[in-house]
Amino acid sequence: MKILARLVEDLRTLALSESGALKLEKETINIASLANEVARAYQSEAQAHRLDLLVEEPIGHMPITVDAVRIREVLANLVTNALAHTPAGGSIVIRLSEADPRGVAVEVSDTGTGMTAEETSRAFERFHKGPDSRGSGLGLAIARNLIAAHGGDIQIASELGRGTSVRFTLPRDAEQ
């Protein structure tokens, strides 16, 4: 029942974001604090899989005006995907940087199994699942739409056998 409820909620979020009807509850937050919060939430799972889960925040305090619940959802999805596809002894890094003076960049990189060029090109499609995926195939489509709703952009790069990196940028300005 829990899986069905999650699928229904994912489909609802996807439909609202695609139609432009998704209401964002924006507030000014420290994106570094949010990234660290997500990392802490997944730290025990990473340790159980013998993975390093790190946050690199070279700048420290990075204020940004976003819907924190939705950006947490994006980060959680990216970390969950990385955990599922990174073998023991690997690492996952959440890296924060300034995209430019008007925005921030957040990158989740892993040393996992990676994806083929075809899988990478289809990664943000609804219901697309890689060969080893256990999810619904909606997570990255939802992530793309949530980032777009904030006026940002998301990209993926991957090399088979070497890992995957998903990077999204967000404008700092609440009016974006």
C-alpha positions in Angstrom: 0.0 0.0 0.0 2.9 2.4 0.8 4.4 1.8 -2.6 1.1 2.6 -4.3 0.6 5.7 -2.3 4.1 6.9 -3.2 3.4 6.2 -6.9 0.1 8.2 -6.8 1.9 11.1 -5.1 4.7 11.0 -7.7 2.2 11.0 -10.5 0.3 13.9 -8.9 3.5 15.9 -8.5 4.5 15.2 -12.1 1.1 16.2 -13.5 1.0 19.5 -11.5 4.6 20.4 -12.5 4.0 19.6 -16.1 0.8 21.6 -16.2 2.4 24.6 -14.5 0.0 24.3 -11.6 2.5 23.3 -9.0 2.5 25.8 -6.1 6.0 26.5 -4.7 6.3 27.6 -1.1 9.5 29.6 -1.5 11.7 30.8 1.4 15.3 31.9 1.7 17.4 29.0 3.0 21.1 28.0 3.1 21.5 25.4 0.4 24.6 24.1 2.1 22.6 23.3 5.2 19.9 21.6 3.1 22.5 19.4 1.3 24.1 18.5 4.7 20.6 17.6 6.1 20.0 15.3 3.1 23.4 13.7 3.5 22.8 13.0 7.2 19.4 11.4 6.4 21.2 8.9 4.1 24.4 8.4 6.0 23.4 5.2 7.7 22.3 3.7 4.5 25.5 4.7 2.8 27.5 3.2 5.7 25.5 0.0 5.5 26.5 -0.3 1.8 30.1 0.7 2.7 29.9 3.9 0.7 31.3 7.3 1.5 28.7 10.1 1.3 30.2 13.5 1.5 29.2 17.1 1.0 31.7 19.6 -0.5 30.7 23.2 0.2 33.7 25.4 -0.6 31.8 28.6 0.0 29.9 27.7 3.1 26.7 29.8 3.6 24.9 29.9 0.2 21.5 31.6 0.6 18.9 30.9 -2.0 15.1 31.4 -2.3 13.4 28.1 -3.2 10.8 25.7 -2.1 13.0 23.8 0.4 10.7 20.7 0.5 10.8 20.4 -3.3 14.6 20.9 -3.5 15.1 18.4 -0.7 12.9 16.0 -2.7 15.2 16.5 -5.7 18.4 15.9 -3.7 16.9 12.9 -2.0 16.0 11.4 -5.3 19.6 11.9 -6.7 21.2 10.5 -3.6 18.8 7.5 -3.6 19.7 6.8 -7.2 23.4 7.1 -6.5 23.1 4.7 -3.5 21.3 2.2 -5.6 23.9 2.2 -8.4 27.2 2.5 -6.5 29.0 -0.6 -5.4 30.6 -1.1 -2.0 33.8 0.9 -1.5 32.5 3.7 -3.8 31.6 7.2 -3.0 28.9 9.8 -3.5 29.6 13.5 -3.3 27.1 16.4 -3.1 29.1 19.3 -4.4 27.9 22.9 -4.1 29.3 25.9 -6.0 28.2 29.2 -7.5 26.8 28.8 -11.0 27.4 32.5 -11.6 26.8 35.6 -9.5 23.0 35.0 -9.8 22.8 31.3 -9.0 24.1 28.2 -7.3 24.9 24.7 -8.7 24.4 21.5 -6.9 26.0 18.3 -8.3 25.5 14.7 -7.0 28.3 12.5 -8.4 28.9 8.8 -7.7 31.5 6.2 -8.6 28.8 3.8 -9.6 28.0 1.6 -12.6 27.2 4.5 -14.9 24.9 4.6 -17.9 25.2 4.1 -21.6 24.8 7.1 -23.9 21.3 6.0 -24.7 20.3 5.6 -21.1 21.7 9.1 -20.3 19.7 10.6 -23.2 16.5 9.1 -21.9 17.2 9.5 -18.1 14.7 12.4 -17.6 11.8 10.7 -19.5 8.8 9.6 -17.6 8.7 5.9 -16.8 12.2 5.3 -18.2 14.0 2.8 -16.1 17.6 1.6 -16.5 18.2 -2.1 -16.5 18.9 -2.3 -12.8 16.4 0.3 -11.6 14.0 -0.6 -8.8 12.0 2.6 -9.0 9.0 3.7 -10.9 10.9 5.6 -13.6 9.4 8.9 -12.4 12.1 10.3 -10.0 14.3 12.1 -12.6 11.4 13.3 -14.6 10.0 14.9 -11.4 13.4 16.3 -10.5 13.7 17.9 -13.9 10.2 19.5 -13.6 10.8 20.7 -10.0 14.1 22.4 -11.0 12.5 23.9 -14.1 9.6 25.2 -11.9 12.3 27.1 -9.9 13.7 28.6 -13.1 16.7 26.3 -13.0 18.3 23.7 -15.2 19.4 20.1 -14.7 21.9 17.9 -16.7 23.3 14.4 -16.4 26.6 13.0 -17.5 27.6 9.4 -17.1 30.3 7.0 -18.2 29.5 3.3 -18.1 31.5 1.6 -15.4 32.8 5.0 -14.0 29.8 6.7 -12.5 27.2 9.4 -13.0 26.9 13.0 -12.2 23.7 15.0 -12.1 24.1 18.8 -11.8 21.3 21.3 -11.4 21.5 25.1 -11.2 19.1 27.4 -9.4 18.8 31.2 -9.5 19.2 32.9 -6.1 16.4 35.4 -6.8 12.9 34.6 -5.6 11.4 36.3 -8.7 12.9 33.8 -11.1 
